[in-house]
Amino acid sequence: MAKRHFVPTADRKYTKADFASDQMVKWCPGCGDHAILSSLLNVFPRVGHKKENICMVSGIGCSSRIPYYVDSYGFHSIHGRACAVATGVKLANPALSVWVNMGDGDSMAIGGNHLIHAIRRNQDFNITIFNNEIYGLTKGQYSPTTKFGQITKTSPFGTIDFPFNPGELVMGAQGTFFARALDSVPTLTTDIMERAARHDGCSVVEVLQNCMIFNDKTHASFSAREVRDDRTIVLEHGKPMIFGKNRDKGLRFNGRFLEAVTIGENGVTIDDIMVHDETTEDTGIHMTLARMHGDLPVALGVIRNVNRPSYTELYEDQMDEAMGGCKYKCVDDLLNSGDTWEV
């Protein structure tokens, strides 16, 4: 089946300013959402879709203010239902580039089932999960990604829920695209979002974002500038998995497990370091990369990027086939078929 490209290309070159709305941005000063918005506004001119063919869909939460801040069409839906609304939008008008913006609670608590099935169906839209591991808009309740044992407004003795890892959830639902970014590295976020926009199918980008009011520095153990190089790894397809401030550390598969090693020590050479393959169908290694923490660096960049027909493509092909062999081309044909009477 040939790939369909539904969204029209713009007939002029846009700039970032073309997509910035005239609305006052009402996030707290220092909130990571500002950086995510800036990355989004940088992506749209790069992708080159017609401005009127971009649609922002959101649920409820701080992240869900996005439709007001992008000068395009948008739909601010209800809590947890952004993926359901986006599904209807894309099927009704495949010529739209649809962007879904949700927080960790909006996407994986009340909206969890919609998220899973949008990924499973490979719906052709771009999901951005703003993950600050807390409910920010409603003032600090723990969310599905809050760390086990953390004290919050709704867990004064420490939460006893085991948290979701969004990457594992995407792999479990047989997702075709998953990437992870940091709000504090906007250039990487922009590059990842552009990759997501060019993916045919459902793309999920988790942005690890800071809520300085209710969950400040939740990602600091690996995102802080002084430790970031040694505690994170930016994956690149076809390249060895190397990280570290001195670019002398890497990931090696040791039997059943990944391990971090230092190149030049204990006989370790560059040839021992694993090469990243984002396109392999098997979710095993991608699942392992998505769940890395502790002694292993947190994976950033595009972790999974698999080529599979999108739901939109399959739906349009099915409708074309059904209509091609059907004598009814519209509702009028159906209503005027068979015996008719004038009254």
Disulfide bonds with the S-S distance in Angstrom:
none
